[in-house]
Amino acid sequence: MKATILYLYYDFLNLYGDNGNVRILEKRLIDQGFEVEVVRKTVTDDDISFDGFDLIYCGSGTESRRAVATKHLKRFEKEFSATVDSGTPVLFTGNAWGMLGRSITTLTGEKIEGVGLFDFDLREEIKKRFNGDAIETAEGFDKQFIGFINNCDEIKDFGGHPFKITKTIGQIPFTADGVRKENLYGISLIGPVLVKNPFFADHLVRLIVERHKAEYKEVYYKHEERGYEMTLRALS
């Protein structure tokens, strides 16, 4: 069996060790018996096809680079939206999921059209950043999510956040996070999120295995599980 991951803006949006999310998915898919191919696309690519991929990933970046990536991804809005609607697993981490709304108003005041998957408008806050550790919960997951948030995004009057922030240590004024549609997840947690939350990595791998109509193998990653439990206790 072969699994293929599309890694968007791999060289452009890659803060906080975000490529670790792709590496952990590769490792776990190999452990499930897959041959894994990672296809990398960035802002210099004039044509991107989203068909045939088992998972699409995009990480976080500076606000200026996110603006460039948003304009680029907007060109493929219809194709990307159709892929999301088909149920393909998609993960946008850090500030990357901000690209998926209606618009982004940048620090310089420029208003950029988003991909339009979700009904929110994002404004970058020029005077402050929101950062700190956070614990989050989400419907359908028994375990709590942990990680670090660092962005300057303000989103008002959007009731579609799937992740509820239950505890923070630092400067985080909001109580909800992220987006979800079908098997697309957007979450602000960085660190990278799949390394810090092995159950979330398991969930995405299970989705891929099931889409291939294969049998999921239970594999225990003791070091990752131990790290998760220790960090959760420290934050709780």
C-alpha positions as CSV (number, residue, x, y, z in Angstrom):
1,M,0.0,0.0,0.0
2,K,1.1,3.5,-0.7
3,A,0.1,6.7,1.2
4,T,0.7,10.2,-0.2
5,I,0.9,13.4,1.8
6,L,0.7,16.8,0.2
7,Y,2.8,19.3,2.2
8,L,1.8,22.8,1.4
9,Y,4.3,25.7,1.7
10,Y,6.9,23.4,3.3
11,D,9.6,26.0,2.9
12,F,7.5,29.1,3.5
13,L,5.3,28.2,6.5
14,N,7.5,26.1,8.7
15,L,7.9,27.8,12.1
16,Y,8.1,25.9,15.4
17,G,9.3,22.7,13.9
18,D,6.1,22.1,12.0
19,N,7.8,19.7,9.7
20,G,7.7,17.3,12.7
21,N,4.0,16.8,12.0
22,V,4.8,15.4,8.6
23,R,7.6,13.3,9.9
24,I,5.5,11.7,12.6
25,L,2.8,10.9,10.1
26,E,5.3,9.3,7.8
27,K,6.7,7.1,10.7
28,R,3.2,6.0,11.8
29,L,2.1,5.2,8.3
30,I,5.2,3.1,7.7
31,D,4.4,1.3,10.9
32,Q,1.0,0.5,9.5
33,G,2.6,-1.1,6.5
34,F,2.5,1.8,4.0
35,E,5.0,3.1,1.6
36,V,4.9,6.9,2.1
37,E,5.5,9.7,-0.4
38,V,5.5,13.4,0.6
39,V,4.8,15.8,-2.3
40,R,5.9,19.4,-1.5
41,K,4.3,22.4,-3.1
42,T,4.9,26.1,-2.4
43,V,4.2,29.6,-3.6
44,T,6.3,29.2,-6.7
45,D,4.2,26.4,-8.1
46,D,1.8,27.6,-10.7
47,D,-0.3,24.4,-10.7
48,I,-1.4,22.3,-7.7
49,S,-3.6,19.2,-7.9
50,F,-5.2,18.1,-4.7
51,D,-6.6,14.8,-6.1
52,G,-5.4,11.5,-4.9
53,F,-3.7,12.6,-1.7
54,D,-4.3,10.8,1.6
55,L,-3.6,13.9,3.7
56,I,-2.9,17.6,3.2
57,Y,-0.8,19.5,5.7
58,C,0.1,23.2,6.1
59,G,2.0,24.7,9.0
60,S,2.4,28.1,10.5
61,G,4.5,31.1,9.5
62,T,5.1,34.8,9.9
63,E,2.1,37.0,9.2
64,S,3.7,38.4,6.1
65,R,4.4,34.9,4.7
66,R,0.9,33.8,5.5
67,A,-0.4,36.7,3.5
68,V,1.6,35.5,0.4
69,A,0.5,31.9,0.9
70,T,-3.2,33.0,1.3
71,K,-3.1,34.8,-2.0
72,H,-1.5,31.7,-3.6
73,L,-4.0,29.2,-2.1
74,K,-6.9,31.4,-3.1
75,R,-6.2,30.6,-6.7
76,F,-7.1,27.0,-6.0
77,E,-10.1,27.7,-3.9
78,K,-12.6,25.5,-5.8
79,E,-10.3,22.5,-6.1
80,F,-9.2,22.7,-2.5
81,S,-12.8,23.0,-1.2
82,A,-13.9,20.0,-3.3
83,T,-11.1,18.0,-1.8
84,V,-12.2,19.0,1.8
85,D,-15.8,18.1,0.9
86,S,-14.6,14.6,-0.3
87,G,-13.4,13.8,3.2
88,T,-9.7,13.9,2.6
89,P,-7.9,14.4,5.9
90,V,-6.5,17.9,6.1
91,L,-4.5,19.6,8.9
92,F,-3.6,23.3,9.2
93,T,-1.6,24.2,12.4
94,G,-0.5,27.4,14.1
95,N,-1.8,30.5,12.3
96,A,-2.2,28.6,9.0
97,W,-6.0,28.0,9.5
98,G,-6.5,31.7,9.4
99,M,-6.2,31.4,5.6
100,L,-9.4,29.4,5.4
101,G,-11.8,32.2,6.3
102,R,-13.4,35.0,4.3
103,S,-10.6,37.5,4.7
104,I,-7.4,38.6,6.5
105,T,-6.7,42.2,7.4
106,T,-3.0,42.4,7.7
107,L,-0.9,44.5,10.1
108,T,-0.4,47.1,7.3
109,G,-4.2,47.4,6.8
110,E,-4.3,45.3,3.5
111,K,-7.4,43.2,3.2
112,I,-6.7,39.8,1.6
113,E,-9.4,37.4,0.4
114,G,-9.3,34.0,2.2
115,V,-10.1,30.6,0.8
116,G,-13.7,31.0,2.0
117,L,-14.3,27.6,3.7
118,F,-15.5,29.3,6.9
119,D,-17.5,32.4,7.7
120,F,-15.0,34.5,9.6
121,D,-12.9,37.6,9.0
122,L,-9.5,37.8,10.7
123,R,-7.7,40.9,11.7
124,E,-4.0,40.9,12.7
125,E,-3.6,42.8,16.0
126,I,-0.8,45.3,15.6
127,K,-0.2,46.2,19.2
128,K,0.1,42.8,20.9
129,R,0.6,39.1,20.4
130,F,-1.3,36.3,22.1
131,N,1.0,33.6,23.4
132,G,1.2,30.9,26.0
133,D,0.6,27.2,26.8
134,A,-3.0,25.9,26.4
135,I,-5.1,22.9,27.1
136,E,-8.0,22.3,24.7
137,T,-10.9,19.9,24.3
138,A,-12.9,18.9,21.3
139,E,-16.0,16.9,20.7
140,G,-15.2,13.4,19.6
141,F,-11.9,13.2,21.4
142,D,-11.6,11.7,24.9
143,K,-8.2,13.2,25.6
144,Q,-7.2,16.8,26.0
145,F,-5.0,18.7,23.5
146,I,-1.9,20.5,24.7
147,G,0.5,22.9,23.1
148,F,1.7,26.5,22.7
149,I,-0.1,29.4,21.0
150,N,1.7,32.3,19.4
151,N,-0.2,34.6,17.1
152,C,-1.7,38.0,16.7
153,D,-5.0,37.0,15.2
154,E,-8.4,38.4,16.3
155,I,-11.6,36.8,15.1
156,K,-14.9,38.1,16.3
157,D,-18.5,36.8,16.0
158,F,-17.6,33.4,14.8
159,G,-19.4,30.5,16.6
160,G,-17.8,27.7,14.7
161,H,-14.7,27.0,16.7
162,P,-14.5,23.2,17.5
163,F,-11.8,23.4,20.1
164,K,-12.6,24.8,23.6
165,I,-9.7,26.3,25.6
166,T,-10.0,25.1,29.2
167,K,-6.8,26.4,30.6
168,T,-4.0,28.8,29.6
169,I,-0.7,29.9,31.0
170,G,0.3,33.2,29.4
171,Q,-1.4,35.9,27.4
172,I,-4.3,34.2,25.7
173,P,-7.6,36.1,26.0
174,F,-9.9,33.8,24.0
175,T,-11.7,30.6,25.0
176,A,-12.2,28.8,21.7
177,D,-10.0,27.9,18.8
178,G,-9.7,26.5,15.4
179,V,-12.0,25.2,12.6
180,R,-13.3,21.9,11.5
181,K,-15.1,20.7,8.4
182,E,-15.4,17.0,7.4
183,N,-11.9,15.7,8.1
184,L,-10.3,19.1,8.0
185,Y,-8.8,20.3,11.3
186,G,-7.4,23.7,11.9
187,I,-5.8,24.3,15.3
188,S,-3.6,27.0,16.7
189,L,-1.5,24.7,18.9
190,I,2.1,24.4,17.9
191,G,5.0,22.5,19.3
192,P,4.5,20.5,16.9
193,V,0.9,19.5,17.7
194,L,1.1,15.8,16.5
195,V,4.3,15.2,18.5
196,K,2.7,16.7,21.7
197,N,-0.6,14.9,21.1
198,P,0.0,11.4,20.0
199,F,-3.7,10.5,20.1
200,F,-4.3,13.1,17.4
201,A,-1.6,11.6,15.2
202,D,-3.3,8.2,15.7
203,H,-6.6,9.7,14.7
204,L,-5.3,11.0,11.4
205,V,-3.5,7.9,10.6
206,R,-6.6,5.8,11.4
207,L,-8.6,8.0,8.9
208,I,-6.0,7.2,6.2
209,V,-5.9,3.5,6.9
210,E,-9.7,3.3,6.9
211,R,-9.9,5.2,3.6
212,H,-7.7,2.5,2.2
213,K,-10.0,-0.1,3.6
214,A,-7.1,-1.7,5.5
215,E,-6.9,-2.9,9.1
216,Y,-5.6,-0.5,11.6
217,K,-2.7,-1.9,13.7
218,E,-2.6,-0.8,17.3
219,V,1.0,0.5,18.0
220,Y,2.1,1.9,21.3
221,Y,4.6,4.8,21.2
222,K,5.7,4.8,24.9
223,H,8.1,7.8,24.7
224,E,5.5,10.0,23.1
225,E,2.7,8.9,25.4
226,R,4.9,9.5,28.4
227,G,5.8,12.9,27.2
228,Y,2.2,13.8,26.7
229,E,1.2,12.6,30.2
230,M,4.1,14.5,31.8
231,T,3.3,17.8,30.0
232,L,-0.4,17.5,30.7
233,R,0.2,17.1,34.4
234,A,2.6,20.0,34.4
235,L,0.0,22.3,32.7
236,S,-3.1,21.0,34.7
